[in-house]
Amino acid sequence: MPRRESDRPRTERSPPDGVGPRPPVPTARPRITTREGMRARLRGAFQTEDWILFAWLAFMQQVLHHWLGGPLRAFATGVGTPRWALLATGLCFAVVFYTRGPEDVDVPSASSRRCVLSVVLFFAAERYLAGESSWFALVGAWAVLVVAAMAPIQQLESLPYTGLGLRRVLVMPAILLGNTVFVTQIGPRFLADPSFEVLDPALRLPAKVGLAGLLFLYTVVGPRVMAGGPWNPLFWTLRFAWYLVAQRLSGFHLP
């Protein structure tokens, strides 16, 4: 009885010599251009706080100073700020300082994010450069302040928790008022010092940029880092450049 085709044993056919199995065809990946890659990298560089501060320095401060009066004008100029405004700003700052945020994963990280207390050293340096002997007492007061203020942070787990969004909102009054005081009072007083007048003209612009950098560090970076957020050097460099532009547009920019 003849065999059917299905009953015959099948043998594996080996491929011809030099011919192997075909490799899988790779799927085409979307081509990312340099512009798209840079745009993705810079996404999130500017946050809501940057736009609010820009508007405050460049436009709102002048509007409140020239067109409005009362407490709003005092807050915008930093002269005669009402006590209730100072109290509200201080309470908001204290809530962020003495609560645990999402970035406060341990005591060292929480302590480093409260570096805003080093602003006292700026005033100590100012007195030292002015030849005043009280700078040493101010450094001692700063050391006592750090020990006393940071004591509750050592019990980090027992502190109440606040979310990142709330913390970002609570530090904004301190950022606005701090910039107002520095730009309208401390900055011009520093630049009006006789030692600045005798400075080499080639060094005056770097000195102004350095002063603006200290201002940005203490009144912007410090509160926002304490509230929470990533440490990104590129982002903070871009924000500082944007901050300098806002100062140039402000009616109170450094001369």
Phi and psi in degrees as GROMACS dihedral restraints (atoms count N, CA, C in turn):
[ dihedral_restraints ]
;  ai    aj    ak    al  type     phi  dphi    fc
    3     4     5     6     1   -68.9    20    10
    4     5     6     7     1   146.0    20    10
    6     7     8     9     1   -76.4    20    10
    7     8     9    10     1   143.4    20    10
    9    10    11    12     1   -80.7    20    10
   10    11    12    13     1   162.6    20    10
   12    13    14    15     1   -62.6    20    10
   13    14    15    16     1   -31.4    20    10
   15    16    17    18     1   -75.5    20    10
   16    17    18    19     1   -19.9    20    10
   18    19    20    21     1   -86.8    20    10
   19    20    21    22     1   -13.7    20    10
   21    22    23    24     1   -73.9    20    10
   22    23    24    25     1   138.4    20    10
   24    25    26    27     1   -65.7    20    10
   25    26    27    28     1   138.1    20    10
   27    28    29    30     1   -93.9    20    10
   28    29    30    31     1   137.4    20    10
   30    31    32    33     1  -112.2    20    10
   31    32    33    34     1   140.8    20    10
   33    34    35    36     1   -72.6    20    10
   34    35    36    37     1   127.5    20    10
   36    37    38    39     1   -87.7    20    10
   37    38    39    40     1   122.4    20    10
   39    40    41    42     1   -80.6    20    10
   40    41    42    43     1   143.5    20    10
   42    43    44    45     1   -66.0    20    10
   43    44    45    46     1   156.8    20    10
   45    46    47    48     1   -57.2    20    10
   46    47    48    49     1   157.7    20    10
   48    49    50    51     1   -60.6    20    10
   49    50    51    52     1   135.2    20    10
   51    52    53    54     1    83.2    20    10
   52    53    54    55     1    -1.1    20    10
   54    55    56    57     1  -115.8    20    10
   55    56    57    58     1   114.3    20    10
   57    58    59    60     1  -101.2    20    10
   58    59    60    61     1  -178.3    20    10
   60    61    62    63     1   -65.0    20    10
   61    62    63    64     1   144.2    20    10
   63    64    65    66     1   -69.8    20    10
   64    65    66    67     1   130.1    20    10
   66    67    68    69     1   -68.9    20    10
   67    68    69    70     1   152.3    20    10
   69    70    71    72     1   -64.8    20    10
   70    71    72    73     1   142.0    20    10
   72    73    74    75     1   -74.4    20    10
   73    74    75    76     1   120.1    20    10
   75    76    77    78     1   -67.6    20    10
   76    77    78    79     1   142.6    20    10
   78    79    80    81     1   -74.6    20    10
   79    80    81    82     1   140.9    20    10
   81    82    83    84     1   -71.6    20    10
   82    83    84    85     1   126.7    20    10
   84    85    86    87     1   -89.2    20    10
   85    86    87    88     1   145.1    20    10
   87    88    89    90     1   -63.9    20    10
   88    89    90    91     1   134.2    20    10
   90    91    92    93     1   -80.0    20    10
   91    92    93    94     1   123.3    20    10
   93    94    95    96     1  -100.9    20    10
   94    95    96    97     1   118.5    20    10
   96    97    98    99     1   -76.9    20    10
   97    98    99   100     1   166.2    20    10
   99   100   101   102     1   -62.9    20    10
  100   101   102   103     1   -38.8    20    10
  102   103   104   105     1   -65.5    20    10
  103   104   105   106     1   -41.8    20    10
  105   106   107   108     1   -67.9    20    10
  106   107   108   109     1   -38.1    20    10
  108   109   110   111     1   -64.5    20    10
  109   110   111   112     1   -41.4    20    10
  111   112   113   114     1   -66.5    20    10
  112   113   114   115     1   -38.2    20    10
  114   115   116   117     1   -64.4    20    10
  115   116   117   118     1   -40.6    20    10
  117   118   119   120     1   -67.3    20    10
  118   119   120   121     1   -34.2    20    10
  120   121   122   123     1   -71.0    20    10
  121   122   123   124     1   -33.2    20    10
  123   124   125   126     1   -90.8    20    10
  124   125   126   127     1    -0.9    20    10
  126   127   128   129     1   -64.0    20    10
  127   128   129   130     1   124.5    20    10
  129   130   131   132     1    93.7    20    10
  130   131   132   133     1     3.4    20    10
  132   133   134   135     1   -64.8    20    10
  133   134   135   136     1   -38.8    20    10
  135   136   137   138     1  -110.0    20    10
  136   137   138   139     1   128.1    20    10
  138   139   140   141     1  -109.4    20    10
  139   140   141   142     1   178.4    20    10
  141   142   143   144     1   -58.5    20    10
  142   143   144   145     1   -36.7    20    10
  144   145   146   147     1   -60.6    20    10
  145   146   147   148     1   -36.0    20    10
  147   148   149   150     1   -65.2    20    10
  148   149   150   151     1   -40.8    20    10
  150   151   152   153     1   -71.3    20    10
  151   152   153   154     1   -38.6    20    10
  153   154   155   156     1   -64.3    20    10
  154   155   156   157     1   -45.2    20    10
  156   157   158   159     1   -65.5    20    10
  157   158   159   160     1   -38.0    20    10
  159   160   161   162     1   -61.5    20    10
  160   161   162   163     1   -47.1    20    10
  162   163   164   165     1   -64.0    20    10
  163   164   165   166     1   -37.2    20    10
  165   166   167   168     1   -64.9    20    10
  166   167   168   169     1   -46.2    20    10
  168   169   170   171     1   -74.5    20    10
  169   170   171   172     1   -40.9    20    10
  171   172   173   174     1   -84.8    20    10
  172   173   174   175     1   -33.2    20    10
  174   175   176   177     1  -128.4    20    10
  175   176   177   178     1   -57.0    20    10
  177   178   179   180     1   -63.0    20    10
  178   179   180   181     1   -36.3    20    10
  180   181   182   183     1   -63.2    20    10
  181   182   183   184     1   -39.9    20    10
  183   184   185   186     1   -68.8    20    10
  184   185   186   187     1   -38.8    20    10
  186   187   188   189     1   -63.9    20    10
  187   188   189   190     1   -47.2    20    10
  189   190   191   192     1   -66.0    20    10
  190   191   192   193     1   -32.2    20    10
  192   193   194   195     1   -74.7    20    10
  193   194   195   196     1   -40.6    20    10
  195   196   197   198     1   -94.9    20    10
  196   197   198   199     1   -31.9    20    10
  198   199   200   201     1  -105.7    20    10
  199   200   201   202     1   -25.3    20    10
  201   202   203   204     1  -111.8    20    10
  202   203   204   205     1   167.9    20    10
  204   205   206   207     1  -134.7    20    10
  205   206   207   208     1  -170.6    20    10
  207   208   209   210     1    70.9    20    10
  208   209   210   211     1  -150.0    20    10
  210   211   212   213     1   -60.0    20    10
  211   212   213   214     1   -36.1    20    10
  213   214   215   216     1   -64.4    20    10
  214   215   216   217     1   -40.9    20    10
  216   217   218   219     1   -67.4    20    10
  217   218   219   220     1   -40.4    20    10
  219   220   221   222     1   -63.3    20    10
  220   221   222   223     1   -38.5    20    10
  222   223   224   225     1   -68.2    20    10
  223   224   225   226     1   -36.1    20    10
  225   226   227   228     1   -72.9    20    10
  226   227   228   229     1   -30.7    20    10
  228   229   230   231     1   -96.7    20    10
  229   230   231   232     1   -15.5    20    10
  231   232   233   234     1    77.3    20    10
  232   233   234   235     1     7.0    20    10
  234   235   236   237     1  -109.4    20    10
  235   236   237   238     1   121.2    20    10
  237   238   239   240     1    67.0    20    10
  238   239   240   241     1    37.6    20    10
  240   241   242   243     1   -61.9    20    10
  241   242   243   244     1   130.7    20    10
  243   244   245   246     1   -57.2    20    10
  244   245   246   247     1   150.0    20    10
  246   247   248   249     1   -63.4    20    10
  247   248   249   250     1   -36.2    20    10
  249   250   251   252     1   -64.6    20    10
  250   251   252   253     1   -34.3    20    10
  252   253   254   255     1   -68.9    20    10
  253   254   255   256     1   -41.9    20    10
  255   256   257   258     1   -64.6    20    10
  256   257   258   259     1   -40.8    20    10
  258   259   260   261     1   -65.3    20    10
  259   260   261   262     1   -43.6    20    10
  261   262   263   264     1   -64.3    20    10
  262   263   264   265     1   -40.9    20    10
  264   265   266   267     1   -64.2    20    10
  265   266   267   268     1   -43.0    20    10
  267   268   269   270     1   -65.1    20    10
  268   269   270   271     1   -39.7    20    10
  270   271   272   273     1   -65.8    20    10
  271   272   273   274     1   -42.6    20    10
  273   274   275   276     1   -61.8    20    10
  274   275   276   277     1   -42.0    20    10
  276   277   278   279     1   -64.7    20    10
  277   278   279   280     1   -41.9    20    10
  279   280   281   282     1   -65.3    20    10
  280   281   282   283     1   -35.6    20    10
  282   283   284   285     1   -61.5    20    10
  283   284   285   286     1   -43.6    20    10
  285   286   287   288     1   -68.7    20    10
  286   287   288   289     1   -38.6    20    10
  288   289   290   291     1   -66.2    20    10
  289   290   291   292     1   -41.3    20    10
  291   292   293   294     1  -105.4    20    10
  292   293   294   295     1    25.2    20    10
  294   295   296   297     1  -125.7    20    10
  295   296   297   298     1   162.6    20    10
  297   298   299   300     1   -97.9    20    10
  298   299   300   301     1   124.2    20    10
  300   301   302   303     1   -98.4    20    10
  301   302   303   304     1   176.1    20    10
  303   304   305   306     1   -65.4    20    10
  304   305   306   307     1   -23.4    20    10
  306   307   308   309     1   -89.5    20    10
  307   308   309   310     1    -8.3    20    10
  309   310   311   312     1   -85.4    20    10
  310   311   312   313     1    75.2    20    10
  312   313   314   315     1   -81.4    20    10
  313   314   315   316     1   -24.3    20    10
  315   316   317   318     1  -153.9    20    10
  316   317   318   319     1   175.3    20    10
  318   319   320   321     1   -64.6    20    10
  319   320   321   322     1   -44.2    20    10
  321   322   323   324     1   -60.1    20    10
  322   323   324   325     1   -43.3    20    10
  324   325   326   327     1   -67.3    20    10
  325   326   327   328     1   -39.4    20    10
  327   328   329   330     1   -65.7    20    10
  328   329   330   331     1   -38.2    20    10
  330   331   332   333     1   -67.8    20    10
  331   332   333   334     1   -42.3    20    10
  333   334   335   336     1   -66.0    20    10
  334   335   336   337     1   -30.0    20    10
  336   337   338   339     1   -78.8    20    10
  337   338   339   340     1    -6.1    20    10
  339   340   341   342     1  -106.8    20    10
  340   341   342   343     1    35.4    20    10
  342   343   344   345     1   -73.1    20    10
  343   344   345   346     1    -1.8    20    10
  345   346   347   348     1   -61.9    20    10
  346   347   348   349     1   -19.9    20    10
  348   349   350   351     1   -64.4    20    10
  349   350   351   352     1   -19.1    20    10
  351   352   353   354     1   -70.9    20    10
  352   353   354   355     1    -1.2    20    10
  354   355   356   357     1   -60.0    20    10
  355   356   357   358     1   -25.6    20    10
  357   358   359   360     1   -60.8    20    10
  358   359   360   361     1   -33.0    20    10
  360   361   362   363     1   -66.5    20    10
  361   362   363   364     1   -25.5    20    10
  363   364   365   366     1   -63.7    20    10
  364   365   366   367     1   -44.6    20    10
  366   367   368   369     1   -69.5    20    10
  367   368   369   370     1   -33.1    20    10
  369   370   371   372     1   -64.7    20    10
  370   371   372   373     1   -42.0    20    10
  372   373   374   375     1   -65.6    20    10
  373   374   375   376     1   -36.6    20    10
  375   376   377   378     1   -63.3    20    10
  376   377   378   379     1   -42.8    20    10
  378   379   380   381     1   -69.4    20    10
  379   380   381   382     1   -34.7    20    10
  381   382   383   384     1   -65.0    20    10
  382   383   384   385     1   -43.6    20    10
  384   385   386   387     1   -68.3    20    10
  385   386   387   388     1   -27.1    20    10
  387   388   389   390     1   -81.8    20    10
  388   389   390   391     1    -2.9    20    10
  390   391   392   393     1    82.3    20    10
  391   392   393   394     1    14.4    20    10
  393   394   395   396     1   -85.0    20    10
  394   395   396   397     1   141.3    20    10
  396   397   398   399     1   -83.2    20    10
  397   398   399   400     1    -5.3    20    10
  399   400   401   402     1   -79.9    20    10
  400   401   402   403     1    -2.8    20    10
  402   403   404   405     1   -64.6    20    10
  403   404   405   406     1   -35.0    20    10
  405   406   407   408     1   -66.5    20    10
  406   407   408   409     1   -40.2    20    10
  408   409   410   411     1   -64.7    20    10
  409   410   411   412     1   -33.5    20    10
  411   412   413   414     1   -69.5    20    10
  412   413   414   415     1   -36.0    20    10
  414   415   416   417     1   -64.4    20    10
  415   416   417   418     1   -42.1    20    10
  417   418   419   420     1   -62.9    20    10
  418   419   420   421     1   -40.3    20    10
  420   421   422   423     1   -64.3    20    10
  421   422   423   424     1   -35.8    20    10
  423   424   425   426     1   -64.0    20    10
  424   425   426   427     1   -41.4    20    10
  426   427   428   429     1   -62.5    20    10
  427   428   429   430     1   -42.9    20    10
  429   430   431   432     1   -65.1    20    10
  430   431   432   433     1   -40.1    20    10
  432   433   434   435     1   -62.4    20    10
  433   434   435   436     1   -42.7    20    10
  435   436   437   438     1   -63.5    20    10
  436   437   438   439     1   -44.7    20    10
  438   439   440   441     1   -63.3    20    10
  439   440   441   442     1   -44.0    20    10
  441   442   443   444     1   -71.9    20    10
  442   443   444   445     1   -42.4    20    10
  444   445   446   447     1   -73.0    20    10
  445   446   447   448     1   -32.0    20    10
  447   448   449   450     1   -87.8    20    10
  448   449   450   451     1    -5.3    20    10
  450   451   452   453     1   -58.5    20    10
  451   452   453   454     1   -46.4    20    10
  453   454   455   456     1   -64.9    20    10
  454   455   456   457     1   -24.5    20    10
  456   457   458   459     1   -67.2    20    10
  457   458   459   460     1   -23.5    20    10
  459   460   461   462     1   -65.0    20    10
  460   461   462   463     1   -22.6    20    10
  462   463   464   465     1  -102.4    20    10
  463   464   465   466     1    58.6    20    10
  465   466   467   468     1   -60.2    20    10
  466   467   468   469     1   -41.8    20    10
  468   469   470   471     1   -65.7    20    10
  469   470   471   472     1   -23.2    20    10
  471   472   473   474     1   -85.8    20    10
  472   473   474   475     1    -7.8    20    10
  474   475   476   477     1   -77.9    20    10
  475   476   477   478     1   145.2    20    10
  477   478   479   480     1   -66.0    20    10
  478   479   480   481     1   154.5    20    10
  480   481   482   483     1   -99.8    20    10
  481   482   483   484     1   138.4    20    10
  483   484   485   486     1  -129.0    20    10
  484   485   486   487     1   144.2    20    10
  486   487   488   489     1   -75.4    20    10
  487   488   489   490     1   163.4    20    10
  489   490   491   492     1   -65.0    20    10
  490   491   492   493     1   -41.8    20    10
  492   493   494   495     1   -60.5    20    10
  493   494   495   496     1   -45.4    20    10
  495   496   497   498     1   -64.3    20    10
  496   497   498   499     1   -40.1    20    10
  498   499   500   501     1   -65.6    20    10
  499   500   501   502     1   -38.4    20    10
  501   502   503   504     1   -65.1    20    10
  502   503   504   505     1   -35.6    20    10
  504   505   506   507     1   -70.7    20    10
  505   506   507   508     1   -40.9    20    10
  507   508   509   510     1   -68.9    20    10
  508   509   510   511     1   -26.5    20    10
  510   511   512   513     1   -86.5    20    10
  511   512   513   514     1    -9.2    20    10
  513   514   515   516     1   -63.4    20    10
  514   515   516   517     1   -41.4    20    10
  516   517   518   519     1   -59.0    20    10
  517   518   519   520     1   -39.2    20    10
  519   520   521   522     1   -65.9    20    10
  520   521   522   523     1   -37.1    20    10
  522   523   524   525     1   -65.6    20    10
  523   524   525   526     1   -45.6    20    10
  525   526   527   528     1   -67.5    20    10
  526   527   528   529     1   -47.6    20    10
  528   529   530   531     1   -67.8    20    10
  529   530   531   532     1   -39.4    20    10
  531   532   533   534     1   -61.9    20    10
  532   533   534   535     1   -42.8    20    10
  534   535   536   537     1   -66.1    20    10
  535   536   537   538     1   -38.0    20    10
  537   538   539   540     1   -61.1    20    10
  538   539   540   541     1   -47.3    20    10
  540   541   542   543     1   -65.8    20    10
  541   542   543   544     1   -44.0    20    10
  543   544   545   546     1   -66.9    20    10
  544   545   546   547     1   -46.0    20    10
  546   547   548   549     1   -71.5    20    10
  547   548   549   550     1   -38.1    20    10
  549   550   551   552     1   -88.8    20    10
  550   551   552   553     1   -22.8    20    10
  552   553   554   555     1  -124.1    20    10
  553   554   555   556     1   -58.1    20    10
  555   556   557   558     1   -70.7    20    10
  556   557   558   559     1   -44.0    20    10
  558   559   560   561     1   -60.8    20    10
  559   560   561   562     1   -55.2    20    10
  561   562   563   564     1   -59.9    20    10
  562   563   564   565     1   -35.5    20    10
  564   565   566   567     1   -65.5    20    10
  565   566   567   568     1   -37.3    20    10
  567   568   569   570     1   -67.6    20    10
  568   569   570   571     1   -41.5    20    10
  570   571   572   573     1   -75.7    20    10
  571   572   573   574     1   -20.2    20    10
  573   574   575   576     1   -84.5    20    10
  574   575   576   577     1    -1.8    20    10
  576   577   578   579     1   -65.0    20    10
  577   578   579   580     1   140.4    20    10
  579   580   581   582     1   -57.9    20    10
  580   581   582   583     1   -30.9    20    10
  582   583   584   585     1   -65.4    20    10
  583   584   585   586     1   -27.6    20    10
  585   586   587   588     1   -76.3    20    10
  586   587   588   589     1   -31.6    20    10
  588   589   590   591     1   -67.3    20    10
  589   590   591   592     1   -33.7    20    10
  591   592   593   594     1   -87.3    20    10
  592   593   594   595     1     2.1    20    10
  594   595   596   597     1   -70.8    20    10
  595   596   597   598     1   146.8    20    10
  597   598   599   600     1   -55.0    20    10
  598   599   600   601     1   129.5    20    10
  600   601   602   603     1   -55.6    20    10
  601   602   603   604     1   -29.6    20    10
  603   604   605   606     1   -69.1    20    10
  604   605   606   607     1   -19.9    20    10
  606   607   608   609     1   -99.1    20    10
  607   608   609   610     1    -4.3    20    10
  609   610   611   612     1   -70.7    20    10
  610   611   612   613     1   -40.8    20    10
  612   613   614   615     1   -64.3    20    10
  613   614   615   616     1   -46.7    20    10
  615   616   617   618     1   -59.4    20    10
  616   617   618   619     1   -33.4    20    10
  618   619   620   621     1   -66.4    20    10
  619   620   621   622     1   -39.4    20    10
  621   622   623   624     1   -66.7    20    10
  622   623   624   625     1   -42.0    20    10
  624   625   626   627     1   -65.2    20    10
  625   626   627   628     1   -38.0    20    10
  627   628   629   630     1   -64.3    20    10
  628   629   630   631     1   -40.5    20    10
  630   631   632   633     1   -64.5    20    10
  631   632   633   634     1   -41.4    20    10
  633   634   635   636     1   -64.2    20    10
  634   635   636   637     1   -34.3    20    10
  636   637   638   639     1   -65.1    20    10
  637   638   639   640     1   -41.6    20    10
  639   640   641   642     1   -64.6    20    10
  640   641   642   643     1   -40.8    20    10
  642   643   644   645     1   -60.8    20    10
  643   644   645   646     1   -44.8    20    10
  645   646   647   648     1   -64.9    20    10
  646   647   648   649     1   -38.3    20    10
  648   649   650   651     1   -65.6    20    10
  649   650   651   652     1   -44.1    20    10
  651   652   653   654     1   -83.4    20    10
  652   653   654   655     1   -35.6    20    10
  654   655   656   657     1  -102.0    20    10
  655   656   657   658     1   -10.7    20    10
  657   658   659   660     1  -121.6    20    10
  658   659   660   661     1   -58.6    20    10
  660   661   662   663     1   -64.7    20    10
  661   662   663   664     1   -46.6    20    10
  663   664   665   666     1   -56.1    20    10
  664   665   666   667     1   -56.2    20    10
  666   667   668   669     1   -63.4    20    10
  667   668   669   670     1   -38.3    20    10
  669   670   671   672     1   -73.0    20    10
  670   671   672   673     1   -35.3    20    10
  672   673   674   675     1   -67.6    20    10
  673   674   675   676     1   -37.5    20    10
  675   676   677   678     1   -64.4    20    10
  676   677   678   679     1   -36.6    20    10
  678   679   680   681     1   -65.9    20    10
  679   680   681   682     1   -37.6    20    10
  681   682   683   684     1   130.7    20    10
  682   683   684   685     1   154.8    20    10
  684   685   686   687     1   141.9    20    10
  685   686   687   688     1   164.0    20    10
  687   688   689   690     1   -76.1    20    10
  688   689   690   691     1   152.1    20    10
  690   691   692   693     1   -89.2    20    10
  691   692   693   694     1   102.0    20    10
  693   694   695   696     1  -125.8    20    10
  694   695   696   697     1   106.2    20    10
  696   697   698   699     1   -59.2    20    10
  697   698   699   700     1   -37.7    20    10
  699   700   701   702     1   -64.4    20    10
  700   701   702   703     1   -43.9    20    10
  702   703   704   705     1   -61.8    20    10
  703   704   705   706     1   -45.8    20    10
  705   706   707   708     1   -69.0    20    10
  706   707   708   709     1   -30.2    20    10
  708   709   710   711     1   -66.1    20    10
  709   710   711   712     1   -43.5    20    10
  711   712   713   714     1   -65.6    20    10
  712   713   714   715     1   -38.9    20    10
  714   715   716   717     1   -66.3    20    10
  715   716   717   718     1   -35.3    20    10
  717   718   719   720     1   -67.4    20    10
  718   719   720   721     1   -40.6    20    10
  720   721   722   723     1   -62.1    20    10
  721   722   723   724     1   -41.8    20    10
  723   724   725   726     1   -64.3    20    10
  724   725   726   727     1   -34.6    20    10
  726   727   728   729     1   -66.3    20    10
  727   728   729   730     1   -40.6    20    10
  729   730   731   732     1   -64.1    20    10
  730   731   732   733     1   -38.3    20    10
  732   733   734   735     1   -63.0    20    10
  733   734   735   736     1   -41.9    20    10
  735   736   737   738     1   -62.8    20    10
  736   737   738   739     1   -39.0    20    10
  738   739   740   741     1   -65.4    20    10
  739   740   741   742     1   -37.6    20    10
  741   742   743   744     1   -66.6    20    10
  742   743   744   745     1   -31.7    20    10
  744   745   746   747     1   -81.7    20    10
  745   746   747   748     1   -15.2    20    10
  747   748   749   750     1   -77.0    20    10
  748   749   750   751     1   150.1    20    10
  750   751   752   753     1   -72.8    20    10
  751   752   753   754     1    -9.3    20    10
  753   754   755   756     1  -114.6    20    10
  754   755   756   757     1    23.1    20    10
  756   757   758   759     1   -65.4    20    10
  757   758   759   760     1   156.2    20    10
  759   760   761   762     1   -63.7    20    10
  760   761   762   763     1   135.5    20    10
